[in-house]
Amino acid sequence: MSREAPRPVTEETEEDVRQLHAEGCSRNEIARRLQRSGRTISVIAQRLGLSFDRTATEEATRARMADLAERRAILAEALQDDAERLTEQMWEPSVIYNFGGKDNDYNERDVPEPPADAKRALMSTAAQAIDRSLKLCPPESDQQGLAAVDAWLRGMMSD
């Protein structure tokens, strides 16, 4: 794989950078228009005594972080809902089934609630959902409550 030789930075390139900067273009926009790397544009701008306003970038970053926090909160709520549905299933009527015998027959039976192994699996899965929910959106001020819930979850999973 061959690399092209770097293009030299000419006075024309510097003038283009100066002009686009004066028009309010960002560093990345100038790089795109001139088909240069952002680093090259930064070096040219520094040499010309130009700087780029980072206010818009900082505001965009803050907005993005707020959006991500909101998405984590929504996901944490969905995980909490899942955990609640799973724990409710532990006490609802269930069907147990198996395949067996020489003909590999299918058999099922209705039971008033799931057997112990199914309850253990439901509780473990619910505990994982709660744990993930708490990691996505931990309580802000109740660290003792968080520790208690964590201990409860670990106890439920070890049973």
TIZA-638241 format. One record per residue: residue in one letter; x, y, z of N, C-alpha, C in turn. Coordinates in pm, whole numbers, padded with zeros to 5 digits, always signed. Example, Ala and Ser with C-alpha at 12.3 -4.5 7.8 and 13.67 -1.06 7.14 Angstrom:
BEGIN
a+01319-00569+00780+01230-00450+00780+01320-00330+00780
s+01285-00225+00708+01367-00106+00714+01290+00003+00787
***
This chain:
BEGIN
m+00085-00119+00000+00000+00000+00000+00089+00124+00000
s+00074+00209-00098+00158+00327-00107+00085+00448-00050
r+00164+00534+00011+00109+00659+00064+00146+00773-00027
e+00054+00867-00037+00083+00986-00116+00175+01075-00034
a+00261+01146-00103+00348+01242-00035+00262+01354+00021
p+00296+01403+00139+00215+01512+00196+00219+01637+00107
r+00105+01700+00099+00098+01823+00019+00156+01938+00101
p+00240+02017+00042+00297+02130+00117+00191+02236+00146
v+00210+02303+00257+00121+02413+00292+00175+02539+00224
t+00093+02593+00137+00136+02711+00059+00076+02837+00121
e+00120+02950+00069+00061+03077+00112-00087+03080+00076
e-00122+03020-00036-00263+03013-00077-00344+02933+00025
t-00288+02823+00072-00356+02742+00173-00377+02824+00300
e-00273+02895+00342-00284+02978+00462-00390+03087+00444
e-00394+03146+00325-00494+03250+00299-00634+03191+00301
d-00650+03070+00247-00781+03002+00250-00823+02977+00395
v-00729+02933+00477-00760+02909+00619-00801+03040+00685
r-00725+03146+00660-00756+03277+00719-00896+03324+00677
q-00929+03308+00547-01057+03353+00494-01173+03272+00556
l-01160+03139+00556-01267+03054+00611-01284+03077+00761
h-01174+03100+00830-01182+03131+00974-01259+03261+00994
a-01231+03361+00911-01300+03490+00921-01449+03475+00893
e-01485+03378+00812-01626+03352+00782-01696+03277+00896
g-01617+03236+00996-01676+03168+01111-01679+03016+01101
c-01605+02962+01005-01601+02815+00992-01522+02753+01107
s-01566+02637+01147-01495+02563+01251-01370+02501+01191
r-01282+02453+01278-01161+02386+01232-01195+02266+01144
n-01291+02185+01189-01326+02066+01112-01390+02102+00978
e-01467+02208+00975-01528+02252+00849-01420+02298+00751
i-01323+02373+00802-01213+02419+00716-01136+02298+00664
a-01111+02201+00750-01038+02081+00709-01114+02007+00598
r-01245+01997+00612-01325+01930+00509-01318+02007+00377
r-01336+02136+00384-01337+02217+00260-01203+02215+00188
l-01095+02216+00266-00962+02220+00204-00903+02081+00186
q-00976+01981+00226-00931+01842+00217-00796+01824+00286
r-00790+01872+00407-00671+01862+00491-00712+01800+00624
s-00615+01755+00701-00646+01700+00833-00675+01815+00930
g-00748+01782+01034-00775+01882+01137-00647+01930+01202
r-00554+01838+01220-00425+01874+01280-00352+01976+01194
t-00352+01957+01062-00286+02053+00973-00350+02190+00986
i-00481+02194+00991-00551+02323+01004-00516+02387+01138
s-00509+02309+01244-00473+02363+01376-00333+02424+01374
v-00238+02356+01310-00100+02407+01301-00098+02538+01223
i-00167+02541+01110-00171+02663+01029-00235+02777+01109
a-00347+02748+01175-00417+02852+01252-00329+02906+01363
q-00258+02817+01430-00170+02861+01539-00060+02952+01484
r-00003+02913+01371+00102+02994+01308+00048+03131+01268
l-00080+03137+01227-00141+03264+01185-00198+03343+01302
g-00190+03286+01423-00243+03354+01541-00395+03347+01550
l-00453+03248+01486-00599+03231+01489-00636+03127+01594
s-00753+03143+01651-00804+03041+01744-00949+03013+01709
f-00994+02897+01752-01130+02857+01724-01213+02863+01852
d-01334+02917+01838-01425+02929+01952-01473+02789+01991
r-01445+02748+02113-01484+02616+02161-01620+02617+02231
t-01682+02735+02240-01809+02745+02311-01915+02654+02250
a-01926+02655+02119-02027+02571+02054-01999+02424+02078
t-01872+02385+02074-01835+02246+02099-01868+02207+02242
e-01837+02294+02336-01865+02265+02477-02015+02253+02500
e-02093+02341+02439-02239+02333+02454-02293+02205+02391
a-02240+02168+02276-02284+02044+02211-02248+01923+02296
t-02132+01926+02358-02090+01816+02446-02182+01807+02567
r-02213+01921+02627-02306+01920+02742-02443+01867+02702
a-02491+01908+02586-02621+01860+02539-02617+01710+02514
r-02509+01662+02455-02494+01518+02428-02491+01440+02559
m-02419+01491+02658-02412+01424+02788-02549+01420+02855
a-02625+01527+02842-02760+01530+02899-02850+01429+02828
d-02837+01420+02696-02915+01321+02620-02881+01179+02662
l-02753+01152+02680-02712+01018+02722-02763+00986+02863
a-02760+01085+02952-02811+01063+03088-02961+01031+03083
e-03033+01102+02998-03176+01074+02985-03200+00933+02930
r-03121+00894+02832-03137+00759+02776-03105+00652+02879
r-03002+00677+02962-02969+00581+03069-03083+00571+03169
a-03145+00684+03201-03258+00683+03294-03376+00604+03237
i-03402+00620+03109-03511+00546+03045-03481+00396+03046
l-03358+00360+03015-03319+00220+03016-03325+00163+03158
a-03282+00240+03257-03288+00195+03396-03432+00170+03438
e-03522+00257+03396-03664+00238+03428-03719+00112+03362
a-03681+00087+03237-03726-00034+03169-03673-00159+03238
l-03548-00155+03283-03491-00269+03355-03564-00292+03487
q-03601-00184+03554-03677-00195+03678-03814-00259+03651
d-03878-00218+03543-04006-00278+03504-03989-00427+03476
d-03881-00463+03406-03855-00605+03378-03840-00684+03507
a-03765-00628+03600-03743-00697+03728-03875-00719+03801
e-03962-00619+03798-04092-00633+03865-04177-00742+03798
r-04178-00745+03665-04253-00849+03594-04198-00988+03624
l-04066-01000+03631-04005-01129+03659-04040-01178+03801
t-04036-01087+03898-04069-01130+04034-04216-01165+04048
e-04303-01099+03973-04446-01135+03975-04468-01276+03920
q-04388-01315+03822-04403-01448+03762-04376-01560+03862
m-04302-01529+03969-04271-01633+04067-04396-01683+04139
w-04502-01607+04138-04622-01643+04215-04743-01666+04126
e-04722-01670+03995-04833-01691+03902-04839-01837+03856
p-04957-01883+03814-04966-02019+03761-04865-02038+03647
s-04818-02160+03633-04714-02189+03536-04740-02325+03472
v-04668-02352+03369-04675-02481+03301-04536-02543+03309
i-04530-02667+03357-04404-02739+03352-04417-02845+03243
y-04306-02872+03176-04312-02965+03064-04182-03041+03054
n-04186-03150+02980-04065-03224+02949-04087-03311+02827
f-03978-03355+02772-03979-03453+02664-03915-03579+02722
g-03972-03693+02695-03909-03812+02750-03968-03941+02697
g-03918-04050+02752-03962-04182+02712-03898-04225+02582
k-03922-04350+02547-03859-04404+02426-03906-04336+02299
d-04028-04278+02303-04081-04208+02186-04058-04057+02193
n-03986-04014+02297-03958-03870+02319-04088-03790+02320
d-04182-03837+02400-04313-03772+02411-04302-03639+02485
y-04389-03548+02447-04400-03418+02515-04510-03428+02617
n-04481-03386+02742-04580-03385+02848-04577-03249+02917
e-04691-03200+02957-04698-03074+03031-04802-03086+03141
r-04785-02997+03242-04879-02996+03353-04889-02853+03406
d-05011-02808+03433-05031-02677+03494-05004-02688+03644
v-04932-02589+03698-04903-02586+03842-04940-02448+03894
p-04972-02437+04025-05015-02306+04079-04905-02201+04079
e-04779-02243+04082-04667-02150+04073-04545-02228+04022
p-04446-02158+03970-04330-02226+03913-04256-02310+04018
p-04187-02414+03975-04107-02491+04068-03987-02410+04118
a-03921-02459+04222-03813-02386+04288-03701-02347+04191
d-03660-02436+04103-03551-02401+04011-03590-02288+03916
a-03715-02285+03874-03762-02177+03788-03771-02046+03866
k-03813-02054+03994-03817-01933+04078-03677-01877+04097
r-03581-01966+04119-03442-01923+04138-03392-01851+04012
a-03423-01905+03896-03383-01841+03770-03451-01706+03752
l-03580-01698+03784-03653-01571+03775-03592-01467+03869
m-03563-01508+03993-03507-01415+04091-03368-01370+04048
s-03287-01461+03998-03154-01424+03953-03160-01324+03838
t-03248-01347+03744-03262-01257+03631-03316-01122+03676
a-03412-01123+03769-03465-00997+03822-03355-00920+03895
a-03274-00993+03973-03165-00928+04046-03065-00864+03950
q-03035-00930+03841-02945-00873+03741-03004-00747+03680
a-03133-00749+03652-03198-00630+03595-03194-00514+03693
i-03221-00543+03822-03216-00437+03924-03074-00383+03937
d-02977-00473+03940-02837-00433+03952-02797-00341+03836
r-02833-00379+03714-02800-00296+03598-02871-00161+03604
s-02996-00165+03650-03072-00041+03664-03004+00054+03762
l-02959+00000+03874-02893+00083+03975-02759+00136+03925
k-02691+00059+03843-02563+00107+03789-02585+00218+03687
l-02695+00209+03611-02725+00313+03513-02770+00443+03580
c-02849+00431+03686-02902+00548+03757-02896+00524+03908
p-02778+00538+03967-02769+00516+04111-02842+00625+04187
p-02895+00589+04306-02956+00693+04389-02851+00799+04422
e-02889+00924+04416-02792+01032+04435-02748+01050+04579
s-02840+01034+04674-02804+01065+04811-02811+00947+04905
d-02868+00839+04864-02891+00728+04955-02789+00616+04933
q-02663+00641+04967-02559+00541+04947-02580+00420+05038
q-02633+00444+05159-02661+00331+05248-02770+00243+05188
g-02871+00305+05131-02978+00230+05067-02925+00149+04950
l-02834+00207+04875-02773+00138+04763-02694+00017+04811
a-02620+00034+04919-02542-00076+04974-02634-00187+05023
a-02747-00150+05084-02842-00250+05133-02904-00327+05017
v-02942-00256+04912-03000-00323+04796-02896-00414+04731
d-02772-00367+04722-02666-00448+04664-02645-00576+04745
a-02643-00565+04878-02628-00682+04964-02746-00778+04945
w-02866-00723+04934-02985-00806+04914-02975-00882+04782
l-02935-00809+04677-02922-00874+04546-02819-00986+04549
r-02704-00958+04612-02600-01061+04619-02649-01182+04698
g-02724-01157+04804-02780-01267+04882-02880-01350+04803
m-02962-01281+04725-03062-01352+04645-02995-01436+04536
m-02887-01385+04482-02819-01457+04374-02739-01576+04426
s-02698-01570+04554-02619-01681+04607-02706-01793+04661
d-02835-01767+04678-02925-01872+04728-02948-01981+04626
***
